[in-house]
Amino acid sequence: MFSRDFRRKALDRFMMVMLGLGSALAIVPLVSVFTYVLKKGLSGVNLDFFTQLPLPVGEIGGGMAHALAGSLILLGLA
């Protein structure tokens, strides 16, 4: 018969392997979504994106200068 210590260590190893597999299973989709978003969106980010004002809906281009300024103001007030 197996000793109590051996069974406890074997169960501990099994649970650690299951924890690692579960973590990997959760991380793989997150990494794939992150790389997809970076691949599709990184080409549209440049200096003009941060310094130009927003354009009306439907027009191509524009930036987020107002959003950045508002965020900085709120950060300063906080």
C-alpha positions in Angstrom: 0.0 0.0 0.0 1.1 3.6 -0.7 2.0 5.7 2.2 -0.1 8.7 3.1 2.8 11.1 2.3 3.2 9.6 -1.2 -0.5 10.0 -2.0 -0.5 13.6 -0.9 2.5 14.5 -3.0 1.1 12.7 -6.0 -2.2 14.6 -5.6 -0.3 17.8 -5.3 1.6 17.2 -8.5 -1.5 16.2 -10.3 -3.3 19.4 -9.2 -0.3 21.6 -10.1 -0.4 20.1 -13.6 -4.2 20.7 -13.9 -3.6 24.3 -12.7 -1.0 24.8 -15.4 -3.2 23.3 -18.1 -6.2 25.5 -17.0 -4.0 28.6 -17.0 -2.7 27.8 -20.4 -6.2 27.2 -21.7 -7.3 30.6 -20.5 -4.2 32.5 -21.7 -4.2 31.2 -25.3 -7.5 32.9 -26.4 -6.4 36.1 -24.6 -3.1 36.3 -26.4 -4.7 35.5 -29.8 -7.3 38.3 -29.4 -4.5 40.7 -28.3 -2.3 39.9 -31.3 -5.3 40.2 -33.6 -6.2 43.7 -32.3 -2.6 44.8 -32.5 -2.2 43.5 -36.0 -5.4 45.2 -37.3 -5.1 48.5 -35.3 -1.4 49.3 -35.1 -1.3 50.6 -38.7 -3.8 53.3 -37.9 -1.9 54.8 -35.0 0.5 57.6 -35.7 1.3 61.1 -34.4 -1.7 62.7 -36.2 -4.1 60.3 -34.4 -3.0 61.9 -31.1 -2.9 65.5 -32.2 -5.8 66.1 -34.7 -9.3 66.9 -33.7 -12.1 64.3 -34.4 -13.9 64.5 -37.7 -17.6 64.1 -38.3 -19.0 60.6 -38.5 -18.4 58.9 -41.8 -15.3 60.9 -42.7 -12.0 59.1 -42.8 -9.2 60.2 -40.5 -9.4 62.4 -37.5 -7.8 62.1 -34.1 -8.5 62.1 -30.4 -6.9 65.3 -29.2 -10.0 66.3 -27.2 -10.2 62.9 -25.5 -6.5 63.1 -24.5 -6.9 66.7 -23.2 -10.0 65.8 -21.2 -8.2 62.8 -19.7 -5.2 64.9 -18.7 -7.5 67.5 -17.1 -9.3 64.9 -15.1 -6.0 63.3 -14.1 -4.7 66.7 -12.9 -7.9 67.4 -10.9 -7.6 64.0 -9.3 
